[in-house]
């Protein structure tokens, strides 16, 4: 009897350790909790700070958050510029995606101002050698706004890297989106010849980029490898931004570092994940526009206007535009889809069981906002 009790006790202890380990994997894999600090070194109305906070939830490549804002409270004006220290010089040497991100920031800004009851004016700066991209003027609201629940769309908007449903998008929603954004939006179902071409070209370009050592190094600088680093940096790509949750997040942080993220194994895992993502979607939305500073800013504004609309209709989105930055794939796409407007963004799209929301991994306001004297 004694030996049986010992065996039972040992088994119980082993099970307790296993269950405890599983519980720990889930516990440490919980999403990191972030709160954007809105304190500034100068006086600015609270609602303007709220508006700038929502504007900062705009998308950017590698979550670089490459915007810089100079505020003039007296003139009721904002100047939005490119932060040169946050440019991806390897995969975005022309600054196309950086300017698209600024355009997305501007759209968030304008829509948030409207929700809070302000009227705005926008001037885009098309001077190629000028860091300033846009000037936004704003007038005080004629009355206090008490219902700003519409700002939830900024929090719900996020890059979703999970597997989407392959079922076609609801026809009424698809037609509404295409009609609302007819000037710059195209759609290609995943099972169509065009959809298959986009998928194959995107995967080939992603593979080429993943196997480029300079691109690997640049990406590694923006990867984050612990919740502690995320809270310190407040930018980049932590597990949440890579679509990892629960035990997968914990295992990722335990097994990956900046050096290993530049290796062949990590690159292959990324390529395999991209293939899974491309195989698992309803189709691809394409954002078109002109090249050059102003064209890319406008493309970013169009991107975000459409994306917020997609959020309202429950359509999940993931930008997958590697082919537009890699030769020979961008040339192949330009030749196949030659038109007055060029392709500027490729977006994987589909329905999902759980929509999710933005991880809110963003810098505090005082890290990108200054007083414009």
Secondary structure, DSSP 8 states (H G I E B T S, - for coil): -HHHHHHHHHHHHHHHHHHHHHHHHHHHTS----------SS---HHHHHHHHHHTTS--GGG---EEEEEETTTTEEEEEE-GGG--TTTTTT-HHHHHHHHHHHHHHHHHHHHTT-EEEEEE---TT-SEEEEEEEE--SS-----GGGHHHHH-----S----S---HHHHHHHHHHTTTTEEEEETTSHHHHHHHHHHHHHHHHHHT-HHHHHHHHHHB--SHHHHHHH--SB-TGGGT--HHHHHHHHHH--TTGGGSHHHHHHHHHHHHHHHHSSSEEEEEEE-SSHHHHHHHHHHHHHHHHHHHHTT-EEEE--GGGTSTTHHHHHHHHT-SSSEEEEEEEEE--SS----------GGGTEEE--
